[in-house]
């Protein structure tokens, strides 16, 4: 083993994370972005951790949003991933290009996404270039038989802004 971070960076390129679109609404604004850093982090009580890049607009809205919506991107929804991961809301209104409706606390709920939950933000933690949002699920919809788009399948999407 070495202390070389290049070895760690090579290690994480082998990992396969499910991809999510996170949406937020606060202060009369709304947005969404593609996220690969998210995971269930407690069973009882149920908790989920979403990490948002501090450089994007969704993060700026999520800083004060009471809830976030977590949409699991299906393996046949590359177009959804490309829109929310390859465009920046500083230049493009992504929600004008994908059908949605208001969910709890006004959070955008994307249409045609089978697996989604809305979580109340319990805590936020500085995690470096990402901010962790600890969520308590308050509403959910599950569609069985859906396979998630993994991070390896989304590698071709050029980020709308640097991570």
MDTraj code that builds the backbone (N, CA, C; nanometers):
import mdtraj as md
import numpy as np

residues = "UNK UNK UNK UNK UNK UNK UNK UNK UNK UNK UNK UNK UNK UNK UNK UNK UNK UNK UNK UNK UNK UNK UNK UNK UNK UNK UNK UNK UNK UNK UNK UNK UNK UNK UNK UNK UNK UNK UNK UNK UNK UNK UNK UNK UNK UNK UNK UNK UNK UNK UNK UNK UNK UNK UNK UNK UNK UNK UNK UNK UNK UNK UNK UNK UNK UNK UNK UNK UNK UNK UNK UNK UNK UNK UNK UNK UNK UNK UNK UNK UNK UNK UNK UNK UNK UNK UNK UNK UNK UNK UNK UNK UNK UNK UNK UNK UNK UNK UNK UNK UNK UNK UNK UNK UNK UNK UNK UNK UNK UNK UNK UNK UNK UNK UNK UNK UNK UNK UNK UNK UNK UNK UNK UNK UNK UNK UNK UNK UNK UNK UNK UNK UNK UNK UNK UNK UNK UNK UNK UNK UNK UNK UNK UNK UNK UNK UNK UNK UNK UNK UNK UNK UNK UNK UNK UNK UNK UNK UNK UNK UNK UNK UNK".split()
xyz = np.array([
    [0.0843, -0.1183, 0.0000],
    [0.0000, 0.0000, 0.0000],
    [0.0879, 0.1233, 0.0000],
    [0.0333, 0.2311, -0.0595],
    [0.1046, 0.3580, -0.0617],
    [0.0118, 0.4672, -0.0113],
    [0.0669, 0.5820, 0.0134],
    [-0.0134, 0.6975, 0.0526],
    [-0.0421, 0.7863, -0.0683],
    [-0.0178, 0.7360, -0.1873],
    [-0.0379, 0.8094, -0.3122],
    [-0.1875, 0.8196, -0.3439],
    [-0.2397, 0.9406, -0.3558],
    [-0.3818, 0.9584, -0.3857],
    [-0.4180, 0.9106, -0.5250],
    [-0.3216, 0.9000, -0.6154],
    [-0.3504, 0.8450, -0.7482],
    [-0.4009, 0.7019, -0.7365],
    [-0.3493, 0.6278, -0.6412],
    [-0.3947, 0.4896, -0.6194],
    [-0.5399, 0.4884, -0.5713],
    [-0.5735, 0.5816, -0.4806],
    [-0.7119, 0.5906, -0.4350],
    [-0.8033, 0.6290, -0.5500],
    [-0.7633, 0.7281, -0.6290],
    [-0.8441, 0.7706, -0.7438],
    [-0.8644, 0.6559, -0.8415],
    [-0.7633, 0.5751, -0.8639],
    [-0.7780, 0.4578, -0.9504],
    [-0.8745, 0.3569, -0.8886],
    [-0.8671, 0.3392, -0.7583],
    [-0.9565, 0.2477, -0.6867],
    [-1.1029, 0.2859, -0.7089],
    [-1.1366, 0.4144, -0.6904],
    [-1.2772, 0.4548, -0.6988],
    [-1.3317, 0.4511, -0.8414],
    [-1.2444, 0.4489, -0.9425],
    [-1.2953, 0.4382, -1.0799],
    [-1.3600, 0.3032, -1.1059],
    [-1.3354, 0.2043, -1.0212],
    [-1.3943, 0.0714, -1.0374],
    [-1.5311, 0.0589, -0.9712],
    [-1.5679, 0.1577, -0.8898],
    [-1.6935, 0.1491, -0.8163],
    [-1.8125, 0.1799, -0.9069],
    [-1.9251, 0.1210, -0.8757],
    [-2.0484, 0.1421, -0.9513],
    [-2.1542, 0.1980, -0.8563],
    [-2.1823, 0.3268, -0.8715],
    [-2.2817, 0.3941, -0.7886],
    [-2.4113, 0.4082, -0.8680],
    [-2.5267, 0.3923, -0.8054],
    [-2.6502, 0.4276, -0.8753],
    [-2.6552, 0.5797, -0.8920],
    [-2.7169, 0.6233, -0.9994],
    [-2.7278, 0.7665, -1.0270],
    [-2.8676, 0.8152, -0.9873],
    [-2.8718, 0.9358, -0.9337],
    [-2.9958, 0.9972, -0.8881],
    [-3.0063, 1.1375, -0.9454],
    [-3.1284, 1.1848, -0.9650],
    [-3.1510, 1.3272, -0.9862],
    [-3.2139, 1.3781, -0.8568],
    [-3.1493, 1.4780, -0.8000],
    [-3.1971, 1.5409, -0.6776],
    [-3.2620, 1.6725, -0.7170],
    [-3.3836, 1.6976, -0.6671],
    [-3.4481, 1.8257, -0.6925],
    [-3.4725, 1.8963, -0.5598],
    [-3.4752, 2.0301, -0.5688],
    [-3.4922, 2.1132, -0.4504],
    [-3.5733, 2.2364, -0.4865],
    [-3.6423, 2.2918, -0.3885],
    [-3.7155, 2.4174, -0.4049],
    [-3.7052, 2.4962, -0.2746],
    [-3.6734, 2.6248, -0.2887],
    [-3.6668, 2.7149, -0.1724],
    [-3.6569, 2.8577, -0.2219],
    [-3.7147, 2.9490, -0.1475],
    [-3.7028, 3.0907, -0.1804],
    [-3.7537, 3.1266, -0.3184],
    [-3.8556, 3.0557, -0.3665],
    [-3.9102, 3.0838, -0.4987],
    [-3.8283, 3.0282, -0.6136],
    [-3.7219, 2.9538, -0.5836],
    [-3.6393, 2.8927, -0.6876],
    [-3.6510, 2.7415, -0.6799],
    [-3.6192, 2.6762, -0.7915],
    [-3.6192, 2.5301, -0.7960],
    [-3.5146, 2.4858, -0.8970],
    [-3.4629, 2.3658, -0.8762],
    [-3.3621, 2.3124, -0.9676],
    [-3.3406, 2.1654, -0.9361],
    [-3.2571, 2.1015, -1.0164],
    [-3.2208, 1.9629, -0.9949],
    [-3.0858, 1.9346, -1.0563],
    [-3.0204, 1.8297, -1.0064],
    [-2.8907, 1.7918, -1.0611],
    [-2.8699, 1.6408, -1.0466],
    [-2.7801, 1.5892, -1.1281],
    [-2.7427, 1.4477, -1.1234],
    [-2.6424, 1.4265, -1.0111],
    [-2.6646, 1.3190, -0.9338],
    [-2.5808, 1.2901, -0.8179],
    [-2.5429, 1.1429, -0.8182],
    [-2.4171, 1.1160, -0.7912],
    [-2.3710, 0.9786, -0.7756],
    [-2.3315, 0.9468, -0.6325],
    [-2.3124, 1.0504, -0.5512],
    [-2.2724, 1.0308, -0.4122],
    [-2.3964, 1.0379, -0.3241],
    [-2.4592, 0.9234, -0.3006],
    [-2.5788, 0.9151, -0.2174],
    [-2.5932, 0.7710, -0.1701],
    [-2.6451, 0.7551, -0.0471],
    [-2.6594, 0.6201, 0.0067],
    [-2.7535, 0.6177, 0.1264],
    [-2.8182, 0.5040, 0.1455],
    [-2.8903, 0.4812, 0.2702],
    [-2.7838, 0.4734, 0.3796],
    [-2.8105, 0.5361, 0.4933],
    [-2.7096, 0.5354, 0.5993],
    [-2.7648, 0.4930, 0.7343],
    [-2.8944, 0.4577, 0.7418],
    [-2.9543, 0.4041, 0.8637],
    [-3.0807, 0.3281, 0.8257],
    [-3.1061, 0.2190, 0.8992],
    [-3.2267, 0.1394, 0.8760],
    [-3.3370, 0.1814, 0.9723],
    [-3.3049, 0.1868, 1.1016],
    [-3.4024, 0.2255, 1.2052],
    [-3.3425, 0.3358, 1.2899],
    [-3.3762, 0.4581, 1.2739],
    [-3.4758, 0.5086, 1.1808],
    [-3.4188, 0.5175, 1.0394],
    [-3.5063, 0.5163, 0.9380],
    [-3.4557, 0.5243, 0.8012],
    [-3.3941, 0.6615, 0.7736],
    [-3.2734, 0.6590, 0.7161],
    [-3.2022, 0.7819, 0.6804],
    [-3.1284, 0.7591, 0.5490],
    [-3.1120, 0.8679, 0.4737],
    [-3.0441, 0.8628, 0.3446],
    [-2.9552, 0.9856, 0.3356],
    [-2.8337, 0.9692, 0.2869],
    [-2.7383, 1.0788, 0.2744],
    [-2.7206, 1.1136, 0.1275],
    [-2.7435, 1.2405, 0.0938],
    [-2.7237, 1.2921, -0.0416],
    [-2.6124, 1.3954, -0.0351],
    [-2.5135, 1.3820, -0.1235],
    [-2.4016, 1.4758, -0.1270],
    [-2.4096, 1.5590, -0.2544],
    [-2.4195, 1.6907, -0.2382],
    [-2.4304, 1.7826, -0.3513],
    [-2.3033, 1.8649, -0.3650],
    [-2.2555, 1.8790, -0.4883],
    [-2.1391, 1.9621, -0.5152],
    [-2.1699, 2.1060, -0.4745],
    [-2.0776, 2.1678, -0.4038],
    [-2.0982, 2.3051, -0.3585],
    [-2.0893, 2.4059, -0.4727],
    [-2.0564, 2.3607, -0.5924],
    [-2.0401, 2.4524, -0.7055],
    [-2.1646, 2.4658, -0.7918],
    [-2.2704, 2.3897, -0.7636],
    [-2.3850, 2.4003, -0.8542],
    [-2.5043, 2.4713, -0.7919],
    [-2.5946, 2.5135, -0.8775],
    [-2.7123, 2.5908, -0.8358],
    [-2.8044, 2.5089, -0.7464],
    [-2.8187, 2.3801, -0.7736],
    [-2.9047, 2.2969, -0.6895],
    [-2.8568, 2.3020, -0.5451],
    [-2.7264, 2.2972, -0.5246],
    [-2.6720, 2.3087, -0.3887],
    [-2.7152, 2.4389, -0.3239],
    [-2.7061, 2.5492, -0.3980],
    [-2.7407, 2.6802, -0.3415],
    [-2.8879, 2.6844, -0.2993],
    [-2.9747, 2.6174, -0.3740],
    [-3.1163, 2.6113, -0.3370],
    [-3.1352, 2.5147, -0.2197],
    [-3.0663, 2.4008, -0.2257],
    [-3.0799, 2.2978, -0.1211],
    [-3.0297, 2.3455, 0.0146],
    [-2.9451, 2.4478, 0.0167],
    [-2.8939, 2.5000, 0.1443],
    [-3.0055, 2.5403, 0.2399],
    [-3.1194, 2.5850, 0.1840],
    [-3.2300, 2.6283, 0.2694],
    [-3.3587, 2.5491, 0.2441],
    [-3.3541, 2.4517, 0.1548],
    [-3.4737, 2.3724, 0.1240],
    [-3.5093, 2.2830, 0.2424],
    [-3.6374, 2.2766, 0.2776],
    [-3.6771, 2.1899, 0.3885],
    [-3.6776, 2.0417, 0.3506],
    [-3.6974, 2.0128, 0.2217],
    [-3.6999, 1.8746, 0.1733],
    [-3.6238, 1.8669, 0.0413],
    [-3.5791, 1.7464, 0.0072],
    [-3.5204, 1.7173, -0.1243],
    [-3.5932, 1.5963, -0.1808],
    [-3.6058, 1.5925, -0.3133],
    [-3.6615, 1.4745, -0.3793],
    [-3.5467, 1.3975, -0.4425],
    [-3.5473, 1.2665, -0.4216],
    [-3.4423, 1.1771, -0.4692],
    [-3.5040, 1.0843, -0.5733],
    [-3.4652, 1.1035, -0.7003],
    [-3.5179, 1.0260, -0.8121],
    [-3.4109, 0.9271, -0.8573],
    [-3.4390, 0.7984, -0.8505],
    [-3.3452, 0.6968, -0.8986],
    [-3.3550, 0.6909, -1.0506],
    [-3.2439, 0.7179, -1.1185],
    [-3.2421, 0.7179, -1.2648],
    [-3.2361, 0.5729, -1.3130],
    [-3.3324, 0.5346, -1.3966],
    [-3.3367, 0.3985, -1.4508],
    [-3.2317, 0.3823, -1.5596],
    [-3.1924, 0.2574, -1.5837],
    [-3.0866, 0.2327, -1.6820],
    [-3.1261, 0.2716, -1.8237],
    [-3.2548, 0.2916, -1.8507],
    [-3.2970, 0.3351, -1.9834],
    [-3.3284, 0.4856, -1.9873],
    [-3.2833, 0.5601, -1.8857],
    [-3.3093, 0.7040, -1.8779],
    [-3.1813, 0.7868, -1.8893],
    [-3.0957, 0.7489, -1.9822],
    [-2.9708, 0.8225, -2.0025],
    [-2.9987, 0.9679, -2.0393],
    [-3.1071, 0.9921, -2.1132],
    [-3.1426, 1.1292, -2.1525],
    [-3.1697, 1.2157, -2.0286],
    [-3.2387, 1.1599, -1.9303],
    [-3.2646, 1.2303, -1.8047],
    [-3.1324, 1.2617, -1.7342],
    [-3.0449, 1.1622, -1.7262],
    [-2.9145, 1.1818, -1.6615],
    [-2.8328, 1.2879, -1.7351],
    [-2.8354, 1.2845, -1.8681],
    [-2.7582, 1.3818, -1.9460],
    [-2.8108, 1.5240, -1.9262],
    [-2.9425, 1.5389, -1.9195],
    [-3.0002, 1.6721, -1.8982],
    [-2.9600, 1.7275, -1.7626],
    [-2.9790, 1.6502, -1.6561],
    [-2.9537, 1.7017, -1.5215],
    [-2.8067, 1.6939, -1.4809],
    [-2.7262, 1.6200, -1.5560],
    [-2.5839, 1.6119, -1.5258],
    [-2.4967, 1.6903, -1.6221],
    [-2.5442, 1.7096, -1.7442],
    [-2.4621, 1.7742, -1.8461],
    [-2.4933, 1.9202, -1.8694],
    [-2.5996, 1.9685, -1.8085],
    [-2.6378, 2.1092, -1.8218],
    [-2.6262, 2.1755, -1.6850],
    [-2.5980, 2.3043, -1.6856],
    [-2.5960, 2.3797, -1.5608],
    [-2.7142, 2.4749, -1.5594],
    [-2.7831, 2.4806, -1.4482],
    [-2.8987, 2.5682, -1.4362],
    [-2.8587, 2.7150, -1.4334],
    [-2.7299, 2.7421, -1.4248],
    [-2.6842, 2.8798, -1.4382],
    [-2.7081, 2.9289, -1.5810],
    [-2.7268, 2.8342, -1.6754],
    [-2.7470, 2.8685, -1.8162],
    [-2.8767, 2.8128, -1.8745],
    [-2.9271, 2.7010, -1.8221],
    [-3.0421, 2.6311, -1.8793],
    [-3.1425, 2.5977, -1.7699],
    [-3.2718, 2.6196, -1.7979],
    [-3.3767, 2.5774, -1.7045],
    [-3.4078, 2.4317, -1.7351],
    [-3.3434, 2.3421, -1.6625],
    [-3.3602, 2.1982, -1.6872],
    [-3.5035, 2.1541, -1.6626],
    [-3.5695, 2.2133, -1.5645],
    [-3.7061, 2.1731, -1.5324],
    [-3.8058, 2.2160, -1.6406],
    [-3.7682, 2.3106, -1.7253],
    [-3.8541, 2.3481, -1.8378],
    [-3.8460, 2.2429, -1.9486],
    [-3.7468, 2.1544, -1.9404],
    [-3.7258, 2.0540, -2.0441],
    [-3.7697, 1.9143, -2.0028],
    [-3.8197, 1.8979, -1.8810],
    [-3.8641, 1.7666, -1.8336],
    [-3.9945, 1.7859, -1.7564],
    [-4.0981, 1.7078, -1.7874],
    [-4.2245, 1.7267, -1.7152],
    [-4.2104, 1.6940, -1.5662],
    [-4.2792, 1.7727, -1.4845],
    [-4.2735, 1.7544, -1.3401],
    [-4.3977, 1.8157, -1.2780],
    [-4.4188, 1.7860, -1.1508],
    [-4.5254, 1.8480, -1.0732],
    [-4.4715, 1.8753, -0.9333],
    [-4.5443, 1.9585, -0.8609],
    [-4.5011, 1.9927, -0.7249],
    [-4.5314, 1.8794, -0.6283],
    [-4.4347, 1.8507, -0.5445],
    [-4.4510, 1.7534, -0.4375],
    [-4.4559, 1.8243, -0.3040],
    [-4.4313, 1.7506, -0.1956],
    [-4.4317, 1.8111, -0.0621],
    [-4.3385, 1.9315, -0.0537],
    [-4.3862, 2.0367, 0.0117],
    [-4.3081, 2.1605, 0.0311],
    [-4.2689, 2.2254, -0.1017],
    [-4.3401, 2.1912, -0.2121],
    [-4.3134, 2.2513, -0.3423],
    [-4.1968, 2.1918, -0.4188],
    [-4.1362, 2.0832, -0.3686],
    [-4.0209, 2.0227, -0.4367],
    [-4.0654, 1.9634, -0.5705],
    [-3.9886, 1.9832, -0.6767],
    [-4.0244, 1.9246, -0.8060],
    [-4.0141, 1.7715, -0.8035],
    [-4.1197, 1.7058, -0.8523],
    [-4.1228, 1.5609, -0.8688],
    [-4.1221, 1.5353, -1.0187],
    [-4.0187, 1.4712, -1.0676],
    [-4.0043, 1.4480, -1.2108],
    [-4.0987, 1.3380, -1.2584],
    [-4.1612, 1.3610, -1.3725],
    [-4.2486, 1.2610, -1.4337],
    [-4.1642, 1.1509, -1.4950],
    [-4.2255, 1.0344, -1.5120],
    [-4.1629, 0.9194, -1.5776],
    [-4.0429, 0.8637, -1.5018],
    [-4.0370, 0.8877, -1.3722],
    [-3.9352, 0.8271, -1.2874],
    [-4.0100, 0.7376, -1.1888],
    [-3.9810, 0.6082, -1.1928],
    [-4.0581, 0.5126, -1.1144],
    [-4.0236, 0.5058, -0.9680],
    [-3.8978, 0.5268, -0.9346],
    [-3.8532, 0.5136, -0.7959],
    [-3.8058, 0.6490, -0.7448],
    [-3.8770, 0.6966, -0.6430],
    [-3.8491, 0.8308, -0.5918],
    [-3.8902, 0.8369, -0.4454],
    [-3.8203, 0.9193, -0.3704],
    [-3.8692, 0.9524, -0.2373],
    [-3.8386, 1.0985, -0.2088],
    [-3.9151, 1.1541, -0.1192],
    [-3.8924, 1.2896, -0.0706],
    [-3.8480, 1.2759, 0.0737],
    [-3.7418, 1.3478, 0.1073],
    [-3.6889, 1.3408, 0.2426],
    [-3.6766, 1.4776, 0.3062],
    [-3.7137, 1.4847, 0.4327],
    [-3.6950, 1.6072, 0.5104],
    [-3.5473, 1.6177, 0.5468],
    [-3.4892, 1.7354, 0.5271],
    [-3.3483, 1.7572, 0.5605],
    [-3.3358, 1.7706, 0.7117],
    [-3.2647, 1.6750, 0.7721],
    [-3.2440, 1.6759, 0.9175],
    [-3.1153, 1.7463, 0.9565],
    [-3.0138, 1.7349, 0.8684],
    [-2.8828, 1.7939, 0.8985],
    [-2.8063, 1.8130, 0.7686],
    [-2.7124, 1.9043, 0.7738],
    [-2.6208, 1.9281, 0.6617],
    [-2.4790, 1.9223, 0.7172],
    [-2.3881, 1.8632, 0.6404],
    [-2.2497, 1.8502, 0.6862],
    [-2.1536, 1.8822, 0.5726],
    [-2.0541, 1.9645, 0.6022],
    [-1.9489, 1.9970, 0.5063],
    [-1.8631, 1.8725, 0.4869],
    [-1.8568, 1.8245, 0.3626],
    [-1.7795, 1.7033, 0.3333],
    [-1.6660, 1.7307, 0.2344],
    [-1.6189, 1.8542, 0.2275],
    [-1.5138, 1.8897, 0.1327],
    [-1.5749, 1.9678, 0.0182],
    [-1.5630, 1.9153, -0.1040],
    [-1.6229, 1.9846, -0.2183],
    [-1.7705, 1.9496, -0.2370],
    [-1.8260, 1.8719, -0.1457],
    [-1.9681, 1.8380, -0.1437],
    [-2.0249, 1.8661, -0.0042],
    [-2.1558, 1.8943, -0.0009],
    [-2.2271, 1.9121, 0.1243],
    [-2.3209, 1.7934, 0.1405],
    [-2.3107, 1.7267, 0.2554],
    [-2.3986, 1.6144, 0.2841],
    [-2.5309, 1.6634, 0.3399],
    [-2.6404, 1.6057, 0.2886],
    [-2.7755, 1.6363, 0.3358],
    [-2.8349, 1.5067, 0.3894],
    [-2.8578, 1.5013, 0.5195],
    [-2.9154, 1.3836, 0.5816],
    [-3.0672, 1.3941, 0.5734],
    [-3.1300, 1.2935, 0.5105],
    [-3.2734, 1.2977, 0.4838],
    [-3.3495, 1.1921, 0.5627],
    [-3.4671, 1.2327, 0.6104],
    [-3.5640, 1.1418, 0.6704],
    [-3.6766, 1.1269, 0.5684],
    [-3.6983, 1.0064, 0.5147],
    [-3.8046, 0.9888, 0.4144],
    [-3.9415, 1.0265, 0.4708],
    [-4.0191, 1.1026, 0.3898],
    [-4.1552, 1.1398, 0.4302],
    [-4.2588, 1.0942, 0.3276],
    [-4.2165, 1.0613, 0.2059],
    [-4.3062, 1.0104, 0.1013],
    [-4.2204, 0.9331, 0.0021],
    [-4.2783, 0.8282, -0.0567],
    [-4.2000, 0.7463, -0.1494],
    [-4.2908, 0.6771, -0.2502],
    [-4.2303, 0.6410, -0.3633],
    [-4.2949, 0.5581, -0.4638],
    [-4.1908, 0.4606, -0.5164],
    [-4.2264, 0.3322, -0.5198],
    [-4.1352, 0.2280, -0.5667],
    [-4.1997, 0.1539, -0.6825],
    [-4.1225, 0.1368, -0.7880],
    [-4.1668, 0.0636, -0.9061],
    [-4.0733, -0.0554, -0.9237],
    [-4.1232, -0.1738, -0.8985],
    [-4.0372, -0.2922, -0.9057],
    [-3.9968, -0.3209, -1.0496],
    [-3.8877, -0.3920, -1.0621],
    [-3.8381, -0.4314, -1.1934],
    [-3.7534, -0.3265, -1.2628],
    [-3.7251, -0.2172, -1.1948],
    [-3.6448, -0.1103, -1.2543],
    [-3.4989, -0.1279, -1.2157],
    [-3.4129, -0.1288, -1.3137],
    [-3.2683, -0.1316, -1.2894],
    [-3.2154, 0.0108, -1.2922],
    [-3.1233, 0.0415, -1.2039],
    [-3.0678, 0.1760, -1.1952],
    [-2.9576, 0.1978, -1.2988],
    [-2.9492, 0.3221, -1.3467],
    [-2.8352, 0.3632, -1.4267],
    [-2.7179, 0.3778, -1.3312],
    [-2.6099, 0.3101, -1.3591],
    [-2.4923, 0.3184, -1.2740],
    [-2.3950, 0.4245, -1.3211],
    [-2.3026, 0.4577, -1.2339],
    [-2.2044, 0.5611, -1.2656],
    [-2.1207, 0.5250, -1.3878],
    [-2.0950, 0.3971, -1.4089],
    [-2.0171, 0.3574, -1.5268],
    [-2.0956, 0.3876, -1.6546],
    [-2.2278, 0.3732, -1.6499],
    [-2.3124, 0.4021, -1.7655],
    [-2.3313, 0.5507, -1.7903],
    [-2.2933, 0.6336, -1.6932],
    [-2.3068, 0.7784, -1.7071],
    [-2.1724, 0.8474, -1.7273],
    [-2.0667, 0.7696, -1.7465],
    [-1.9313, 0.8265, -1.7606],
    [-1.9168, 0.9187, -1.8799],
    [-2.0004, 0.8999, -1.9823],
    [-1.9882, 0.9800, -2.1027],
    [-2.0531, 1.1185, -2.0887],
    [-2.1175, 1.1459, -1.9772],
    [-2.1828, 1.2750, -1.9572],
    [-2.0795, 1.3750, -1.9054],
    [-2.0580, 1.4813, -1.9826],
    [-1.9675, 1.5871, -1.9404],
    [-2.0433, 1.6775, -1.8432],
    [-1.9901, 1.6938, -1.7239],
    [-2.0570, 1.7726, -1.6211],
    [-2.0800, 1.9149, -1.6675],
    [-2.1966, 1.9694, -1.6283],
    [-2.2311, 2.1059, -1.6634],
    [-2.1413, 2.2078, -1.5953],
    [-2.0688, 2.1675, -1.4928],
    [-1.9732, 2.2528, -1.4215],
    [-1.8708, 2.1614, -1.3573],
    [-1.7539, 2.2117, -1.3215],
    [-1.6550, 2.1268, -1.2553],
    [-1.7077, 2.0758, -1.1217],
    [-1.6672, 1.9553, -1.0837],
    [-1.7103, 1.9015, -0.9541],
    [-1.6411, 1.9797, -0.8461],
])
top = md.Topology()
chain = top.add_chain()
for i, resn in enumerate(residues, 1):
    res = top.add_residue(resn, chain, resSeq=i)
    for name in ("N", "CA", "C"):
        top.add_atom(name, md.element.get_by_symbol(name[0]), res)
traj = md.Trajectory(xyz[None], top)
